[in-house]
Structure formats: C-alpha cells, structure tokens
Amino acid sequence: MDNRPITDAAASVNWQDYLALCKPKVVSLIVFTAVVGMFLATPAMVPWDILIFGTIGIGLAASSAAAINHVVDHRIDSIMARTMKRPLPKGNVSVINAVIFAWFLGTISMGILAFLVNPLTAGLTAISLIGYGFIYSMFLKRATPQNIVIGGAAGAAPPVLGWTAVTGTLDPNSLLLFLIIFAWTPPHFWALAIYRRDDYASVDIPMLPVTHGVEFTRLHILLYTIVLCIVTLLPYLTYMSGVFYLVCTLLLNAGFLYYAIRMQKDHSDRLAMQTFSYSIIYLMILFAVLLIDHYIPLLASVL
C-alpha cells in the first residue's frame, strides 16, 4: 500500500475535477441571468446581502444540479466523445464522492436561500434543482425527444429566482424573463444536438435529430427561433423595457434568424456549431441589454 502524502499537483487536479462537476461555464450563465433578474426587480440598487447571498445560493444550487447530472449520466458519458473526459468517466472522482458533493452543495444552497434570502426563493430553487437534476436528467432525457423543451423550464428559472430573492414575491414581469429563456433553449440545444447526433444515437438518448432526423430538427430550430423573436418583444410591449432594449433585441433576433434560416439550406455541422455558439452570445448580450436599459432612466435623471 502506498502511504506517500498527496502531492500539491494531485490536490490541484482533484480540485479541478470537483470544479468540473459544477459545469462552471453553464453555471456562470445561469448566475448571470439570476443577477440580472435581481436588478430588474428594483428601480434602485439591490440590497448587498441579497445580492451576495442570493447569488451564492442560486449558484450553489445550479452547481449541485450539474453534479447530479454528472452522476446520472456517468455511464453514457464514458461512451460519448463529447463527455468521456469528464471526471467520473475518467475515474478521477468516484460516484459516491460526487453524490456527497452534490448533496453538500444542495444543502448549503437551501440553507443560505431559506435563512439569508427568503423561503420563496429557496422553495423555487429547490423545485428547479429537482427539475433538472432528477426529473430531466433521470427521466425526461431518456423518455422523449421533447426532453429539452419540457426540461427547459428548470433552466429558465434563474432570473425568476433572482427577482424573488429581492421582492419575496412572484412578479409577472419575472415570468417574461422565464419565457425568453424557455423559448431560447430548444434552438440553442438542438443546434448542438445536430452536431453531436451520432453521440446521442450511440447511447440511445432520444434527441430530436436522432428520432426525427436532422431536417426535421432544423425546421424546428427555425420555428422556435421565430417564437423566441416574438417572446423577446414582450418586455418592450409591456413597458418593462424601453427603446434601447427594443433596438438591440431586433438586431440580436436578426442574427439568430440569419443562422436559423441559413441552416435550412446549409446542412454542414460547422454551421450547426456556429448557431450554437451564437445562441450563447445572444442570451448573454440580451440580458446585459435588459440590465442597461433598466438603468437608463436613472442615469438620465442624474445627468
């Protein structure tokens, strides 16, 4: 038996593996939309304690859900080219340790949100965690080609969680933010699914390109993109946002439509990945524009 102490290099790798379980790139986008939701909930500044503890709590819950997803998918992850280098397939983290890690993050997040933010935010976050970590990952993903549409509700919740963290209530305007991400998720993910369709087919995951074909999926990307373009106008039409948001959104939507329409004729996987990449940039800029537009009246009154 080797009783040598763990080296700094080994400890560093171990830390990186646990960080990878949290899907930091995905969680950073989730946290960003949640923080924007916080600021949109108030005409002034978000209270510092809500901003800090709300962000930490929502971020930890999202990380917990991501770790649960790693556990649930560790067998198929070892087969798929896109995921075979994740910590569990490589054996860098054991399944039991990943479960404990996910449980720890989830427990801490619920405690922070329940006692330092408000019970409503904690309850809604718990529903989202269960929705993605268990209902989507364990059942929907393997049950129906509409998995990403139905399961997208969990991923669309963060701005609502951020809003309720500030107000303690479920505001109708926050649901507009929910609808935006809900409509954005299918064209975003299906573009990736087209590129990775062989991976999903190899593990019998019924993603839309696998069950209904790539051409059918391209058409639905276009249809959902049109729905997204309509939904993103609602903040302006309901006077939640102003002209700056409208102009920027029209430009962003034109870009998304360009990719979705082009995909109907250009069937290259390269274009599918370009569409996927643009969709991420699209959502980040859209929510940044929402935030900037929200504070334009305040800046105007100061100047």
LUMLUM-623686 format. One record per residue: residue in one letter; x, y, z of N, C-alpha, C in turn. Coordinates in steps of 0.2 Angstrom, whole numbers, plus 5000, padded with zeros to 4 digits. Example, Ala and Ser with C-alpha at 12.3 -4.5 7.8 and 13.67 -1.06 7.14 Angstrom:
BEGIN
A506649725039506249785039506649845039S506449895035506849955036506450005039
END
This chain:
BEGIN
M500449945000500050005000500450065000D500350114996500750174995500450225000N500850245005500750285011500950355009R501250375003501550435002501050495003P501150555005500750605005500550624999I499950654998499650684992500050744990T500250744984500650804982500250864980D500550924980500150984978499850974971A500250944966499950934960499350894960A499350834964498750794964498150824967A498350864972497750904976497450954971S497850984967497651034962497151004957V497350944954496950904949496350884952N496350864959495750844962495250904963W495550964964495151024965494751044958Q495151034953494951054946494351004944D494450944946493950894945493250904948Y493250924954492650944958492351014955L492851054953492551114949492251094943A492551044939492251024933491550994934L491450964939490750934941490250984941C490451054943489951104943489751134937K490051114931489951144925490051224925P490551244927490651324928490451364923K490551344916490351394911489551394911V489251344911488551344911488251384918V488551364923488351394930488451474929S488951494926489151564926488551604922L488351574917487751604913487151604917I487051544921486451544925486451594930V487051604933487051654939487051724936F487251734930487251804927486451824925T486151774923485351794922485051804928A485251764933484951774940485051844943V485651864942485851934945485551984941V485451974934485052024930484352034933G484051974934483451974937483352014944M483852004948483852044954483852114953F484252144948484252214947483652244944L483352194939482752214936482152224941A482252194947481652184952481652254956T482152294955482152354959482352414955P482052474956482252534952482952564955A483152544961483752564964484252514964M484652514969485252464970484952404974V485152344972484952284975485352284982P484952264988485252264994485852214994W486452244997487052204996487052134999D486652125004486552055007486252005003I485652034999485351994995485751974988L486052024986486552014980487051964982I487351964987487951914989487651844990F487151844995486951784997486451744992G486051794988485651764983486051734977T486551774976487051744970487351684972I487651674978487951614981487451564981G486951574984486451514985486151494978I486051534974485751514967486351474963G486951504964487551474961487751404963L487651394970487751334973487251274971A486651304971486051254969486151234961A486351284957486451264950487051214950S487651224954488151184954487951114956S487551104961487351044964486951004958A486451044955486151004949486550984944A487151024942487651004937487950934940A488150934946488550874949488050814949I487450824950486950764950486850744943N486850784938486850774931487450724929H488050744931488650704930488550634933V488250634939488150564942487750524938V487150554936486650514932486850494925D487250534922487550524915488250494915H488550464921489250454920489350384916R488850344915488950284911488950304903I488450344901488450364894488950414893D489150454898489750504897490350464895S490450404897491050364896491050344889I490450344885490450324878490450384873M490150434875490150494871490750534870A490950554864491650584863491650654867R491050684867491050754870491150754877T490950694881490950694888491450644891M491750604887492150544890492750574894K492950634894493450664898493250694904R492650684906492350714912492650674918P492650704924492950674930492750604931L492050594931491850524933492050474928P491950484921492150434916492950414917K493250474918494050464919494250424925G493750424930493950394937494250444941N494250504940494650554944494250564951V493550554950493050564956492650504956S492550474962492050424962491350444962V490950394960490150414960489950434967I490150394972489950414979490150484981N490750494980491050564981490650624978A490550604971490150654968489450664970V489150614973488450614976488550654982I489050644986489150684993489250754991F489650764986489750834984489150874982A488750844978488150874975487650884981W487550834986487150844992487450904996F488050904997488350955001488151024998L488251034992488151094988487451114989G486951064988486251074988486051094995T486251065000486051085007486251155009I486951165007487151235009486751285005S486651274999486251324995485551334998M485251285000484551295003484551325009G485051315013485151345020485251425019I485651445014485851515013485251545010L484851515005484251555002483751555007A483551505011483051505016483151545022F483751555024483851595030484151665029L484451675024484851735022484451775017V484051745013483651775007482951775009N482551725007481851715009481651645007P481151625010480951555009480651545002L480351594999480051584992480651564987T481151604988481751594983482051524984A482051504991482351434992481851384989G481251394990480751344988480751334980L480751394976480851394969481451364967T482051384970482651354968482651274969A482351254975482351184976481951144970I481451174968481051144963481451144956S481851194955482251194949482851144949L483051144955483651094956483351024955I482751004958482450944957482250934950G482050984946481850984940482350964935Y482950994936483550974931483850914933G484050914940484550864942484150794942F483550794943483250724944482750714938I482250754938481650744933481950744926Y482350794924482650794917483150744916S483650744921484250704920484050634920M483650614925483450544926482950514921F482450554919481850534916481750564909L481650634909481450664903481950654897K482650654899483150654894483150584890R482950534894482850464891482250444888A481750494889481050474888480750494882T480950554880480550594874481050634870P480950644864481350694860481150764862Q480650774865480450844868480750854875N481250814876481550824883481850894885I482150924880482450984881481951044881V481351034878480851084878480551084885I480351024888480051014894480551034900G481151004899481651014904481851084904G481751124899482051194899481751234904A481151214907480851254912481351264918A481751214920482151224925482751274924G482951264917483551314915483251384915A482651394914482351464913482251494919A482251464925482051484931482551544934P483151544933483651584937483451654937P483251694932483051764933482451774937V481951724937481451724942481651714949L482151674950482451664957482751724959G483151764955483451824956482951874958W482451884954481851934956481551914962T481351854964481051844970481551854976A482151844975482651854980482651924983V482451974978482452044980481752064983T481252034980480552054981480152014986G480351944986479951904990479351884987T479151904981478551884978478751864971L478151824968478251804961477951854956D478351894953478151954949478051934942P477451954939477351934932477851954927N478252014928478752034924479351984924S479451954930479951904930479851844926L479151834925478951774921479151784913L479151854911479351864904480151844903L480551854908481251834908481251754907F480851724911480751654911480551624904L480051664901479851644894480451654889I480851704890481351714885481851654885I482051634891482551584891482251514889F481551504891481251444889481151434882A481051494878480951494871481651484867W482151514871482851514868483151444869T483051404874483351334875483251284869P482751274866482651224861483151244855P483151304852483551314846484251314848H484451334854485151334857485351264857F484951224861485251154862485151104856W484651114852484551074846485151084841A485451144840485951154836486551114838L486651114845487251064847487050994846A486450974847486250904846486350884839I486250924834486350914827487050894826Y487550934829488250924828488450854832R488150844838488350784842487750724841R487450724835486850674835487150604835D487750594832488050524832488150504839D488450544843488550534851487950514854Y487350554853486750534856486450464854A486550454847486250394845486650334848S487250344849487650284851487450264858V487150314862486950294869486150294870D485850294864485050284864484750344868I485050404867484650464870484250494864P483550494865483150514860483150594859M483650614857483650684855483350694848L483050754847482650764841483050744834P483650764833483950744827484050664826V484050634832484150554832483450524830T482950554833482250514832481850544826H481950604824481550634819481950654813G482650654814483050674808483350744809V483850754805484150824806483750874802E483450864796483050904793482450934797F482150884800481550904805481850944810T482350934813482650974819482851044816R483151054810483251114808482651164807L482151124805481451164804481251184811H481251144816481051164822481551214826I482151214824482551274826482351334823L482151334817481851404814481251424817L480751374818480151394821480251414828Y480651384832480751404839481151474839T481551484834481851554834481351604833I480851594828480351644827479951654833V479751604837479451614844479851654848L480551644848480951674853480951754851C480951764844480951834842480351874844I479751834845479151864847479151874854V479351824858479451824865479851884868T480451894864480951944867480652014866L480152024862479752094861479352104867L479152054871478652064876478852114882P479552114884479752164889479652244886Y479752254880479552314877478852334877L478452284874477752294873477352304880T477652274885477352284892477652344896Y478052384893478352434896478852424901M479052364901479552334906480252364904S480352374897481052394895480852454889G481352484887481252544883481552534876V481652594872481852584865482552554864F483052574869483652544869483652464868Y483252434873483152364873482852344866L482352374864482052354858482552354852V482852404851483352414845483852354846C484152344851484652294852484352224851T483752214854483452154853483352134846L483052184842482952174835483552154831L484152184833484752164830484952094832L484952084838485152014840484651964837N484051974837483551924833483651914826A483851974823484051964816484651914815G485151924819485751874819485551804820F485051794825484851724826484451694820L484051734818483651714812484051704806Y484551744805485051734800485351664800Y485551644806485851574807485351524806A484751534809484151484808483951474801I483851524797483651524790484251494786R484851514787485451484784485451404785M485251384791485351314792484851274788Q484351304785483851264781484151244774K484651284772485051264766485751234767D486051264771486751244773486751194778H486851134776486751074781487451054784S487951094784488551074787488551074795D488851034798488951034805489251094808R489751124804490051184806489651234807L489051244803488551294804488151284810A488051224811487651204817488051224824M488651214824489051234830489151314830Q489151344824489151424824488451444827T487951414825487251434828487251424835F487551374838487551354845487951404849S488551424846488951474849488651544849Y488351564843487951624843487451634848S487051574849486551574854486751594861I487351574863487551584870487751664870I488051684865488251754865487651794865Y487151774861486451804861486151814867L486151764871485751764878486151814883M486851814883487251854887487151924885I487151944879487052014877486352034878L485851994877485152014878485052034885F485251994890485152004897485652064899A486152074896486552134898486252194895V485852194890485452244887484852264891L484552214894484052224899484252264905L484852244907485152274913485252344912I485652364906485752434904485152474903D484652444899484052484898483752494904H483752454909483352464916483652524919Y484252544919484552594922484652664918I484452664912484452724908484052774911P483452764913483052824916483452854922L483752804926484052834932484652874930L485052854925485652884923485452954920A484852954916484653014913484453064918S484153044924483953094929484553124933V485053084933485653104937486053154932L486053144926486353184921485953244919
END
